[in-house]
Amino acid sequence: MPEPTESRKFELDEVMLAMDVVDTLRHQRSLVERELQSEDREQELIEKLRKIYADQGLEVSDEVVVQGVRAMREERFVYRPPPKGLKTSLAQIYVNRGRWAKGLLILLVALAAVWMGYRYFYALPAERGRTEMARELAGRAGAQQERIEGLRARIETSGKALQKALSQVSEAEAPAIRRLADRARHGMAAAAGRLDSVEKLPPVSGIDAGSVAQKSPTAQRRLSERNELLDLAQKDLEAAQAGIDSILALKDEVAGLGGLHAAALKEAREPGVAGKIEALYANATTAAEAGDLDGLRTARQALQYVQDMLRQEYVIQIVSRPGTPSGVWRYPSNSRTARNYYLIVEAVSASGQKLKLPITSEEDGKVRTVSEWGLRVDQKDYEQVRRDKEADGIVNRKNVGVKKRGFLTPEYSVSTTGAAITEW
């Protein structure tokens, strides 16, 4: 067993020496090119090589040197690159994998970063925006449908309310009520027609995140058109409801109007008051026939006020309290020499209650409800009250008028036209 090992070791050493000889010859290129031009000089080359190795302290046999020279001549140890092809390219890629793998990894990381940035900063927000837009359009379409159903329900409810109101109309109210009823019917019919037009327009449906960009302009336009019609339908229905409300209000105002008229006439004792009551009642009935709700309310309120005033009974007294004037004088607006004299008075009922009355001021024509006012009197009466109060600080003769039941105008014990002021 040892012999083959030594033999192989020896052969290997010889091969290595031969390769070294070839390497030396390569480094000595000029020497080789000169000595190998002819075979006769091969021996001289061998001698020179032996000397080179001897100078280096290496002992190389002639056989090894000869083999090395022959190997050089035959280019036995010269590297010849393999022919180019797929296998060669794949091998080169594999060999250089350390270099291109790093670059490829950087490229992949960069591409991944770009993709993630695009995904999270552009694609996802855009997708969410499309989804939200689709949801909004669907919500608006659903709200429109609910609005349509609600308006149709209101039309039905208004129709029933109109029928109920008309079933209780008297002949006196009929002309005005008919006009208001026609207005209400027209409004309901117009509203129903608008709703029919809305439903003839194709509804907005089938829109999702994928199709919203394409369908959104058409959907927006459709929703806008439907909304406009729905708004008009609602206005028509509001006009119809206003007509129904006017019918009901008119009925309420007319109800009892005749009884109020009769009661006021029964209370009247003062000459001329009955004529005033008749005029107010005529205004009320005329307004009712015309469907003039505001005019009817105004006339009825005036008639009610007259009845209330006819029922009242009170005494008009001069105010006589410490710190409160009992009389004032004023320059009239058209003179700085003449004076108007006023006694500060109040109305007191039989039970001692101080009343608030609507008083018209002769200075600005405004009606104010007050508990004290200035009653215009002659200078003689004014001076008499002034002296009476200066004597002991109180007014002894306070009563200057009385308002009896059935009368609108008080009876005064002083000279007065009834003119008054409400501020001093």
C-alpha positions, 0 to 999 in steps of 0.5 A, a space after each residue: 500500500 505505501 508504494 502506490 502512494 509514494 508513486 502517486 505523490 512523486 508523479 504529482 510533484 513532477 507535474 507540479 514542477 512541470 507546471 512551474 517550468 511552464 510558468 517560469 517560461 511565461 515570465 521569461 517570454 523573451 527568452 522563450 521566443 528566442 530559444 524556441 525558434 529552432 529545435 537545435 537550441 532546445 538543449 540550450 534552453 534546458 540548460 538555462 532553465 536548470 541554471 535558473 532553478 539552481 540559482 534559486 536553490 531548487 534541484 530539477 531533473 532534466 526530465 521535468 525541464 524537458 516535459 515543461 518545455 514540451 508542454 510550453 511548446 504544445 501549450 498544454 497548460 494554456 487556458 482556453 476560454 470555453 466557447 460562448 453559449 447558454 451554458 457559458 452565460 449561465 455559468 458566468 451568471 452563477 459565478 458572478 452571483 454575488 455582484 448582481 444579486 446585491 444590485 438585484 436586491 436593491 432594485 427589488 427593494 426600490 420597486 417594492 418601496 415605489 409600489 407600496 408608496 403608490 399603493 398607500 398614498 395614491 391607489 388606496 386613497 383613490 379607491 376609498 374616494 371612489 367607494 365613498 362617492 359610490 356610497 354617497 350617490 347610493 345614499 342620495 338615491 335612497 334619500 330621494 326615494 324616501 322623499 318621494 314616498 313621503 311626499 306621496 303620503 303627504 298628498 294623500 293626507 292633505 286630500 283627506 284633510 281637505 275633504 274633512 274641512 269641506 264637509 263642515 262648510 256652511 253656505 256663507 263660507 262656501 264661495 271663499 272656501 271653494 276658491 281656497 279648495 281649488 287652490 289646494 287641489 291644484 297644488 296637490 295635483 301639481 305635486 303629484 305630476 312632479 312626482 310622476 315626472 321624477 319616477 319617469 327618470 331612470 333611478 341611479 343604481 348599480 354604481 360601485 367603486 369600479 364603475 363610479 368614475 364612468 357613471 358619476 357624471 350621469 348619476 350626478 346630473 340625474 340626481 340634480 334633475 330629480 331634486 329640482 322636480 322634488 323641490 318643486 313638488 314640495 313647494 306645490 304641496 306647501 301651497 296646497 297645505 296653505 290653502 287647507 290651513 286657510 280653510 280651517 282658519 277661516 272656518 275658525 274665525 267665522 265660527 261664532 262671528 254672528 253671536 259676537 255681533 249680536 252680543 255686542 249690539 245687545 251691550 250697546 247703549 251709547 248712540 252711534 255705537 250700534 252703527 260702528 258694530 254693524 260696520 265692523 261686522 260687515 267688514 268681517 263678513 266681506 273678508 270671509 266671503 273674499 277669503 281674506 283671512 287677515 282682513 277677517 281677523 282684524 275685523 273680528 278682533 275690532 268687534 271683540 274689542 268693542 264688545 269688551 269695552 262696552 262691558 267695562 265699568 270704571 272710574 277715571 281718577 287723577 294720579 295722586 301719589 308721592 313722587 308721581 306728577 298729577 299734571 304736565 304741560 307741553 308745547 304743541 308741535 306747531 307753536 312755542 308760545 301756546 301750551 297743552 295741559 294734561 292731567 295724569 289719570 288712571 282707570 280704576 274698577 269698582 273693585 279697586 283694580 287698576 286697569 290697563 287700557 289702549 290709549 292713542 297718543 295725540 303726539 305720534 298717533 300710536 296706540 299703547 296699552 297703559 295703566 296711566 296716561 295724560 288726559 288733555 284739559 283746559 288750563 283752568 282745570 289744570 290750575 285747579 288740580 295744581 293748587 289742590 295738590 299744593 295745598 296738602 300734597 294730595 288731590 282731594 277731588 280725584 275723579 274726573 270721569 266715569 265709564 258706564 257699561 254699554 258705553 265706549 266714551 267716558 263721561 268727564 267732569 272736566 273740560 276735555 276732548 278726550 285727547 291724550 298722551 302716553 309719554 311725558 
